[in-house]
Amino acid sequence: MIAIDRNAPGFGGERPVFEPGQLIRHRRYGYRGVIVDRDERCMADEAWYKKNQTQPDRNQPWYHVLVDQSTACTYAASQNLVADPSGTPIDHPLLQHLFSGFKDGHYVRNDEPWPG
């Protein structure tokens, strides 16, 4: 079982805002990842949104996330994410393409645009 610090940045309260390069954990599915980009609201089309199992509020920040130990990239609502204070790097094939390094538990985002 994963211990969650309810006082950690990104947990509860208003809608947390994560930054590119920040490590996160998905509350429901438990995967770790790194934020690549943020939309101020869900920009996915209605068909995609209707297929989403949880259908969180569209009017909150949504994040493009590289998922640790996979090739997956997800699009997750702010309410479903919590900061991951582990400081442990992730493993994803797009890291080298989108980030220039890893420092103090955060990835350093480069200028390569997210293809969104």
N, C-alpha and C positions, 0 to 999 in steps of 0.2 A: 504494500500500500504506500502511496506517495503522501508525504507530510506536506501540508500547505500552510504557509505562514500568512494568516489573514491580515496581517499588518504590512505585508510586503507591497511595494509599488505595483500597481496594476491589478490589485485585488479589490473588488467591491467598490463602494462609494459611487461617485458619478461614473461616467463612462471613461475608462482608462484610455490614454492615448500613448501608444507605443511608437518608438522611432525606428527607422531602418537601422539594422545592425543589432537590435536588441533581441536577446534570447527570450523565448516564451514557451509556455506549456499550454496545451489545449485542455480546458477544464473537463470536458465530457469524454474525449477520446484519449487523453493522456500523452499524446505525442509531443515531443520537443521540436523546436524549430527556430528559425531566425526570420525576423521581419525584413522584407525586401522593399515594400512600398505600402502606402496607405491611401485609401479613398475616404473622403469625409462621409460618404454614405454608400450603400451597396450599389454598384454600377452594373451588376450582372442583369441580363435581360430577364423578363418575367418567366419564361420557360425554365431557365436554370434555377431561378429562385423557387419556383413551385416544386421542383424535383428535390430541393434541399430538405433533408429529413426534419430538421429542427425549425426552419424558417424564423430565425431571429429578426428583430426589428431592422428594417432596411435603413432607418434614419439614425445611424450611429456609425462611427468609423469601422471600416472593414479593411483587412490586411491581407497582403499577398505574402505567404509564408513558405520558405523552403523547409521541408520536413526532414528531420535527422534520420540517417541510415536508410534513405530511400531516394528515389528519383522524383518523388511527388512534390508538387507545389499546390498549396491549398489557398482558399479564399475564405477567411474566417471573420466573424463579427467580433467586435471588441469585447462584448459581454462573455464570450466563450474563451477568452485568453487570460492568462495570468503570467506575470513576469517569472522567469526562471532564474533564480539567483545563483545557480550552481557555478556559473562561469566556465563550464565545460564546453569546448568547441563541438560543433556538430559536423556530421559527414554528409555532404551532398555534392553531386557533380557540378552544380552551377555556382558554387561558392567562389571559385577562382575567377569566374566571369563577372560576378556582380559585386565582389568585395575585394579590397586591396590588402586586407590584413585582419588580424585579431589582436585586440589590445584591451587589457583590463576587463575581460569578460564580455566584450562587445566586438562585433565585426565592424570594420570601417568600410562604409559604402563608397563605391567608386562612382564615376560619372556615366557608367553604362545604363541607359534607360531600361526600365522594366517594359516588356513588350505589351503593355495593357492599354 
